Amino acid sequence: FSSRRRHTRFRNVTGVQTCALPILSLLVTSPAWLIALVPLVEYGRARLVTGAAIAVGAIALIDLMHFSQGWVQFGYRFSNDFAPFALPLLAVGIDRLGGRRAWLMLGLIGCSILVNLWGVVWAIRLLGW
């Protein structure tokens, strides 16, 4: 947990206070992104995969050079910068896995939804958002 000071109103307490924020990786908050790794075996052979992988890598490299994770949010907010370029990789990964591993895809997507639902509940109850 990361301890941050913030100015907020929480129940009967107002003013600057410290709150505990979970530092959660991208793969904890959205494990469905693991599916985007599947098409990387076609890197260099498929233009879509190669272009999307280069875009994601370049943007992620710049984002990772930035020391801050943002202010008060759930998960790694800078992943939104490269998410549009990672979506084609995710789509190709879903296509490549097909029906053989549908249970794996549904499990990762379902886990992503549940973790983010937990994040919303956590933010509403603990932070008063």
TIDOKE-647649 format. One record per atom (N, C-alpha, C): residue number from 1; x, y, z. Coordinates in nm, 2 decimals. Example, Ala and Ser with C-alpha at 12.3 -4.5 7.8 and 13.67 -1.06 7.14 Angstrom:
2
> num;x;y;z
> 1;1.32;-0.57;0.78
> 1;1.23;-0.45;0.78
> 1;1.32;-0.33;0.78
> 2;1.28;-0.22;0.71
> 2;1.37;-0.11;0.71
> 2;1.29;0.00;0.79
END
This chain:
129
> num;x;y;z
> 1;0.08;-0.12;0.00
> 1;0.00;0.00;0.00
> 1;0.09;0.12;0.00
> 2;0.04;0.22;-0.06
> 2;0.11;0.35;-0.07
> 2;0.03;0.45;0.01
> 3;0.11;0.52;0.09
> 3;0.04;0.62;0.18
> 3;0.05;0.76;0.11
> 4;-0.06;0.82;0.09
> 4;-0.07;0.95;0.02
> 4;-0.15;1.04;0.11
> 5;-0.11;1.17;0.11
> 5;-0.19;1.27;0.17
> 5;-0.28;1.33;0.07
> 6;-0.41;1.35;0.10
> 6;-0.50;1.41;0.01
> 6;-0.60;1.49;0.08
> 7;-0.66;1.59;0.01
> 7;-0.76;1.67;0.07
> 7;-0.90;1.62;0.03
> 8;-0.97;1.57;0.13
> 8;-1.10;1.51;0.09
> 8;-1.20;1.52;0.21
> 9;-1.32;1.48;0.18
> 9;-1.42;1.47;0.28
> 9;-1.46;1.32;0.29
> 10;-1.45;1.26;0.41
> 10;-1.48;1.12;0.43
> 10;-1.56;1.11;0.56
> 11;-1.68;1.08;0.55
> 11;-1.78;1.07;0.66
> 11;-1.78;1.20;0.74
> 12;-1.73;1.19;0.86
> 12;-1.73;1.31;0.95
> 12;-1.59;1.38;0.95
> 13;-1.50;1.34;0.87
> 13;-1.37;1.39;0.87
> 13;-1.35;1.47;0.75
> 14;-1.30;1.59;0.76
> 14;-1.26;1.68;0.65
> 14;-1.12;1.72;0.66
> 15;-1.07;1.77;0.55
> 15;-0.93;1.82;0.55
> 15;-0.83;1.73;0.49
> 16;-0.70;1.76;0.51
> 16;-0.60;1.67;0.46
> 16;-0.58;1.55;0.55
> 17;-0.58;1.44;0.48
> 17;-0.56;1.31;0.56
> 17;-0.48;1.21;0.47
> 18;-0.44;1.11;0.54
> 18;-0.36;1.00;0.47
> 18;-0.46;0.89;0.44
> 19;-0.45;0.83;0.32
> 19;-0.52;0.71;0.28
> 19;-0.43;0.61;0.23
> 20;-0.47;0.49;0.24
> 20;-0.39;0.38;0.18
> 20;-0.44;0.34;0.05
> 21;-0.35;0.35;-0.05
> 21;-0.38;0.32;-0.19
> 21;-0.31;0.19;-0.23
> 22;-0.38;0.09;-0.29
> 22;-0.31;-0.03;-0.33
> 22;-0.24;0.00;-0.46
> 23;-0.11;-0.04;-0.47
> 23;-0.03;-0.02;-0.59
> 23;-0.06;-0.16;-0.66
> 24;-0.13;-0.15;-0.77
> 24;-0.17;-0.27;-0.84
> 24;-0.11;-0.27;-0.98
> 25;-0.05;-0.38;-1.02
> 25;0.00;-0.38;-1.16
> 25;-0.11;-0.40;-1.26
> 26;-0.08;-0.38;-1.38
> 26;-0.17;-0.39;-1.49
> 26;-0.23;-0.53;-1.50
> 27;-0.14;-0.63;-1.48
> 27;-0.19;-0.77;-1.49
> 27;-0.27;-0.82;-1.37
> 28;-0.27;-0.74;-1.26
> 28;-0.35;-0.77;-1.15
> 28;-0.49;-0.71;-1.17
> 29;-0.49;-0.59;-1.22
> 29;-0.62;-0.52;-1.24
> 29;-0.69;-0.57;-1.37
> 30;-0.61;-0.61;-1.47
> 30;-0.67;-0.65;-1.60
> 30;-0.60;-0.77;-1.66
> 31;-0.61;-0.89;-1.59
> 31;-0.54;-1.01;-1.64
> 31;-0.58;-1.05;-1.79
> 32;-0.68;-1.00;-1.84
> 32;-0.72;-1.03;-1.98
> 32;-0.62;-0.98;-2.08
> 33;-0.53;-0.89;-2.04
> 33;-0.43;-0.84;-2.13
> 33;-0.33;-0.95;-2.16
> 34;-0.32;-1.06;-2.08
> 34;-0.23;-1.17;-2.11
> 34;-0.27;-1.23;-2.24
> 35;-0.39;-1.22;-2.28
> 35;-0.43;-1.28;-2.41
> 35;-0.36;-1.21;-2.53
> 36;-0.32;-1.08;-2.50
> 36;-0.25;-1.00;-2.61
> 36;-0.11;-1.05;-2.63
> 37;-0.06;-1.14;-2.55
> 37;0.07;-1.19;-2.57
> 37;0.07;-1.31;-2.67
> 38;-0.04;-1.37;-2.69
> 38;-0.05;-1.49;-2.78
> 38;0.00;-1.45;-2.92
> 39;-0.05;-1.35;-2.98
> 39;-0.01;-1.32;-3.12
> 39;0.14;-1.28;-3.14
> 40;0.21;-1.25;-3.03
> 40;0.35;-1.20;-3.04
> 40;0.44;-1.31;-3.11
> 41;0.40;-1.43;-3.12
> 41;0.48;-1.53;-3.19
> 41;0.48;-1.50;-3.34
> 42;0.39;-1.42;-3.39
> 42;0.39;-1.38;-3.53
> 42;0.46;-1.24;-3.55
> 43;0.53;-1.20;-3.45
> 43;0.60;-1.07;-3.46
> 43;0.71;-1.08;-3.58
> 44;0.70;-0.98;-3.67
> 44;0.79;-0.98;-3.78
> 44;0.73;-1.05;-3.90
> 45;0.63;-1.13;-3.89
> 45;0.56;-1.19;-4.00
> 45;0.43;-1.13;-4.03
> 46;0.36;-1.08;-3.93
> 46;0.23;-1.02;-3.95
> 46;0.24;-0.87;-3.93
> 47;0.20;-0.79;-4.03
> 47;0.22;-0.64;-4.01
> 47;0.13;-0.59;-3.90
> 48;0.01;-0.64;-3.88
> 48;-0.08;-0.59;-3.77
> 48;-0.01;-0.61;-3.64
> 49;0.04;-0.73;-3.62
> 49;0.10;-0.77;-3.49
> 49;0.23;-0.69;-3.47
> 50;0.31;-0.68;-3.57
> 50;0.44;-0.61;-3.56
> 50;0.41;-0.46;-3.53
> 51;0.32;-0.40;-3.60
> 51;0.29;-0.25;-3.58
> 51;0.23;-0.23;-3.44
> 52;0.14;-0.31;-3.40
> 52;0.08;-0.29;-3.27
> 52;0.18;-0.31;-3.16
> 53;0.26;-0.41;-3.17
> 53;0.36;-0.44;-3.07
> 53;0.46;-0.33;-3.06
> 54;0.50;-0.27;-3.17
> 54;0.60;-0.16;-3.17
> 54;0.53;-0.04;-3.10
> 55;0.41;-0.01;-3.14
> 55;0.34;0.10;-3.08
> 55;0.32;0.09;-2.93
> 56;0.28;-0.03;-2.89
> 56;0.26;-0.05;-2.74
> 56;0.40;-0.04;-2.67
> 57;0.50;-0.10;-2.73
> 57;0.63;-0.10;-2.66
> 57;0.69;0.04;-2.65
> 58;0.67;0.12;-2.76
> 58;0.73;0.26;-2.76
> 58;0.65;0.34;-2.66
> 59;0.52;0.33;-2.66
> 59;0.44;0.42;-2.56
> 59;0.47;0.37;-2.42
> 60;0.47;0.24;-2.40
> 60;0.49;0.19;-2.26
> 60;0.63;0.23;-2.21
> 61;0.73;0.23;-2.30
> 61;0.86;0.27;-2.26
> 61;0.87;0.41;-2.21
> 62;0.80;0.50;-2.28
> 62;0.80;0.64;-2.24
> 62;0.72;0.65;-2.11
> 63;0.60;0.58;-2.10
> 63;0.52;0.59;-1.98
> 63;0.60;0.54;-1.86
> 64;0.68;0.43;-1.87
> 64;0.75;0.37;-1.76
> 64;0.87;0.46;-1.72
> 65;0.91;0.55;-1.80
> 65;1.02;0.65;-1.76
> 65;0.96;0.75;-1.67
> 66;0.83;0.77;-1.67
> 66;0.76;0.87;-1.58
> 66;0.75;0.80;-1.45
> 67;0.80;0.86;-1.34
> 67;0.81;0.80;-1.21
> 67;0.67;0.79;-1.14
> 68;0.58;0.88;-1.17
> 68;0.46;0.88;-1.10
> 68;0.36;0.78;-1.15
> 69;0.27;0.73;-1.06
> 69;0.16;0.65;-1.10
> 69;0.03;0.73;-1.11
> 70;0.04;0.85;-1.09
> 70;-0.08;0.94;-1.09
> 70;-0.11;0.98;-0.95
> 71;-0.24;1.01;-0.93
> 71;-0.28;1.06;-0.80
> 71;-0.36;0.94;-0.73
> 72;-0.48;0.96;-0.72
> 72;-0.56;0.85;-0.65
> 72;-0.64;0.78;-0.76
> 73;-0.60;0.66;-0.80
> 73;-0.67;0.58;-0.89
> 73;-0.65;0.43;-0.86
> 74;-0.72;0.35;-0.92
> 74;-0.71;0.21;-0.90
> 74;-0.64;0.15;-1.02
> 75;-0.52;0.09;-1.00
> 75;-0.44;0.03;-1.11
> 75;-0.35;0.13;-1.17
> 76;-0.29;0.09;-1.29
> 76;-0.20;0.17;-1.36
> 76;-0.27;0.25;-1.46
> 77;-0.29;0.38;-1.44
> 77;-0.37;0.46;-1.52
> 77;-0.30;0.49;-1.66
> 78;-0.17;0.49;-1.66
> 78;-0.10;0.52;-1.78
> 78;-0.11;0.41;-1.89
> 79;-0.16;0.30;-1.85
> 79;-0.19;0.19;-1.95
> 79;-0.29;0.24;-2.05
> 80;-0.37;0.34;-2.02
> 80;-0.47;0.39;-2.11
> 80;-0.40;0.45;-2.23
> 81;-0.28;0.49;-2.22
> 81;-0.21;0.55;-2.33
> 81;-0.18;0.45;-2.44
> 82;-0.15;0.33;-2.40
> 82;-0.12;0.23;-2.51
> 82;-0.23;0.12;-2.53
> 83;-0.33;0.13;-2.45
> 83;-0.44;0.04;-2.46
> 83;-0.50;0.03;-2.60
> 84;-0.53;0.15;-2.67
> 84;-0.59;0.14;-2.80
> 84;-0.50;0.06;-2.90
> 85;-0.37;0.07;-2.88
> 85;-0.28;-0.01;-2.97
> 85;-0.26;-0.15;-2.93
> 86;-0.30;-0.18;-2.81
> 86;-0.30;-0.32;-2.76
> 86;-0.42;-0.40;-2.79
> 87;-0.53;-0.33;-2.82
> 87;-0.66;-0.39;-2.85
> 87;-0.65;-0.48;-2.98
> 88;-0.58;-0.44;-3.08
> 88;-0.57;-0.53;-3.20
> 88;-0.49;-0.66;-3.16
> 89;-0.39;-0.65;-3.07
> 89;-0.32;-0.77;-3.02
> 89;-0.42;-0.86;-2.94
> 90;-0.50;-0.80;-2.86
> 90;-0.60;-0.87;-2.78
> 90;-0.70;-0.94;-2.88
> 91;-0.75;-0.87;-2.98
> 91;-0.84;-0.93;-3.07
> 91;-0.78;-1.05;-3.15
> 92;-0.65;-1.03;-3.19
> 92;-0.59;-1.14;-3.26
> 92;-0.56;-1.26;-3.17
> 93;-0.53;-1.23;-3.04
> 93;-0.51;-1.33;-2.95
> 93;-0.63;-1.41;-2.92
> 94;-0.75;-1.35;-2.91
> 94;-0.88;-1.41;-2.89
> 94;-0.91;-1.50;-3.01
> 95;-0.88;-1.45;-3.13
> 95;-0.90;-1.52;-3.26
> 95;-0.81;-1.65;-3.26
> 96;-0.68;-1.63;-3.22
> 96;-0.59;-1.75;-3.23
> 96;-0.62;-1.86;-3.13
> 97;-0.67;-1.81;-3.01
> 97;-0.70;-1.91;-2.91
> 97;-0.83;-1.99;-2.95
> 98;-0.92;-1.91;-3.01
> 98;-1.05;-1.97;-3.06
> 98;-1.13;-2.05;-2.95
> 99;-1.20;-2.15;-3.00
> 99;-1.28;-2.23;-2.91
> 99;-1.21;-2.32;-2.82
> 100;-1.08;-2.35;-2.86
> 100;-1.00;-2.45;-2.78
> 100;-0.98;-2.41;-2.63
> 101;-0.96;-2.28;-2.62
> 101;-0.93;-2.23;-2.48
> 101;-1.03;-2.12;-2.45
> 102;-1.15;-2.13;-2.48
> 102;-1.25;-2.03;-2.45
> 102;-1.27;-2.01;-2.30
> 103;-1.25;-2.12;-2.23
> 103;-1.26;-2.11;-2.08
> 103;-1.15;-2.03;-2.02
> 104;-1.04;-2.03;-2.08
> 104;-0.93;-1.95;-2.03
> 104;-0.96;-1.80;-2.06
> 105;-1.00;-1.77;-2.18
> 105;-1.03;-1.63;-2.21
> 105;-1.15;-1.58;-2.13
> 106;-1.25;-1.66;-2.11
> 106;-1.36;-1.61;-2.03
> 106;-1.32;-1.59;-1.88
> 107;-1.23;-1.68;-1.84
> 107;-1.18;-1.67;-1.70
> 107;-1.10;-1.54;-1.68
> 108;-1.01;-1.51;-1.77
> 108;-0.93;-1.39;-1.76
> 108;-1.01;-1.27;-1.77
> 109;-1.11;-1.27;-1.86
> 109;-1.20;-1.15;-1.88
> 109;-1.29;-1.13;-1.76
> 110;-1.34;-1.25;-1.71
> 110;-1.43;-1.24;-1.59
> 110;-1.35;-1.19;-1.47
> 111;-1.22;-1.24;-1.45
> 111;-1.14;-1.20;-1.34
> 111;-1.11;-1.05;-1.35
> 112;-1.09;-1.00;-1.47
> 112;-1.07;-0.85;-1.49
> 112;-1.19;-0.77;-1.45
> 113;-1.30;-0.82;-1.48
> 113;-1.43;-0.75;-1.45
> 113;-1.45;-0.75;-1.30
> 114;-1.42;-0.87;-1.23
> 114;-1.44;-0.87;-1.09
> 114;-1.34;-0.79;-1.01
> 115;-1.21;-0.79;-1.06
> 115;-1.11;-0.70;-0.99
> 115;-1.15;-0.56;-1.00
> 116;-1.19;-0.51;-1.12
> 116;-1.23;-0.37;-1.14
> 116;-1.35;-0.34;-1.06
> 117;-1.45;-0.43;-1.05
> 117;-1.57;-0.41;-0.97
> 117;-1.52;-0.39;-0.82
> 118;-1.43;-0.47;-0.78
> 118;-1.38;-0.45;-0.64
> 118;-1.31;-0.31;-0.63
> 119;-1.24;-0.27;-0.73
> 119;-1.18;-0.14;-0.73
> 119;-1.28;-0.02;-0.72
> 120;-1.40;-0.04;-0.79
> 120;-1.50;0.06;-0.78
> 120;-1.56;0.06;-0.64
> 121;-1.59;-0.05;-0.59
> 121;-1.65;-0.06;-0.45
> 121;-1.55;-0.01;-0.35
> 122;-1.42;-0.04;-0.36
> 122;-1.32;0.01;-0.27
> 122;-1.31;0.16;-0.28
> 123;-1.32;0.22;-0.40
> 123;-1.31;0.36;-0.41
> 123;-1.43;0.43;-0.35
> 124;-1.55;0.38;-0.37
> 124;-1.67;0.44;-0.32
> 124;-1.67;0.43;-0.17
> 125;-1.64;0.31;-0.12
> 125;-1.66;0.29;0.03
> 125;-1.54;0.36;0.11
> 126;-1.42;0.34;0.06
> 126;-1.30;0.38;0.14
> 126;-1.27;0.53;0.11
> 127;-1.27;0.57;-0.01
> 127;-1.23;0.70;-0.05
> 127;-1.35;0.80;-0.06
> 128;-1.47;0.75;-0.06
> 128;-1.58;0.84;-0.07
> 128;-1.60;0.91;-0.20
> 129;-1.56;0.84;-0.31
> 129;-1.58;0.89;-0.45
> 129;-1.72;0.89;-0.49
END
